[in-house]
């Protein structure tokens, strides 16, 4: 028995030494990501719970170029599932006394430190926000990967985000105006109840007031009436009336983002809408650790089963979208957005694409994180049970994204059409006959043989003109041209 206890003690000491060595390595080697050190006033940062609220702390944020911020802050546990007691690697909020820029991101008082503890790859949120920025969703939060030391203890890989809130460099809305078109920010919140939050109900839809955070009775009435009018327009209005009430572009893009990601929360929480200059906008996006296949298909829940698999449409009946996705003109906007960003979406899971690049860029940080926190240390019943190794979990994520893109592009009828620029007659080479065929088409003479509209449009302006023929002639004569000819190109077609 004594020998067994001695062996256990030796193993525990060895593990502790290993963790300490990795933490020291993270401190001493040239930084690949910023480092954040937070010291709480009572030294109890690693045991804080959400119920403790804000505590006094000091923060040092050191970027990779060794520029640093040193400041007193307020510090607390944030989140809901991630704030559960059994989760040791918690997410946090830190708050400066005055607006401060952190790691090159826009100034703000509040900042979010996300642990991504339920994502065994640590990449889902980062990839989702990158996709949102690619789509051009307004006020998408900036993000930086960093490593955290809390009260001197290494806590692993975190992501620093701008939280969703009003501000010139956050969600730029005017919540102070009393001139008839007050702006506001709301969050779809189906069931969660918090004591310090104001809620409004509209046609069976429930929203939490985010900005203004503590609305007066008049403000709440105004927001409720405004949202009610918009919902009624979505239900009964014409296309023109709906376009006047909402920003269709942002609504289509937020839907596309969440349909691709199969976000678990889209029908429950963390779905934001902001009202600005007399229109409702969709976004900013938030919270994607339980997305991209990271849901438990064995759970007795239709939404969990739907979110776990890479095929099928999941978000069409969620929140405000239940009044939009049955409209052909709106879905045409979604398909158009997918077509415009097809190459980016395809590249997410491609070999050497976004996921591979993120994994390679943060490989050492990820490795150090999992010397402290086992890959499958935490599990919620609605989360996909993590696999044993990082490699297995990463492969699952990458394969799921590839399959999701394949299914959605087929569902939306998107086809990738490749062609040789200038090869109007489709014979595989660019010759004077291609210029002749273009000239015949312009003159309303039927060109003999094949004719490819996309290949013939050499200047990519959407029209077949004499300039297209001229570019081919200049190319053949070895004159300088301002658009490529004789290069492979592709376009996404929506039948």
Beta strands, then each sheet from edge to edge (+ up, - down):
strand 1: 34-40
strand 2: 55-62
strand 3: 68-78
strand 4: 91-100
strand 5: 108-114
strand 6: 143-150
strand 7: 153-161
strand 8: 184-188
strand 9: 199-202
strand 10: 205-211
strand 11: 271-276
strand 12: 279-282
strand 13: 414-420
strand 14: 488-494
sheet 1: 1+ 2- 3+ 4- 5+ 7- 6+ 1+
sheet 2: 9+ 10- 8+ 11- 12+
sheet 3: 13+ 14-
end
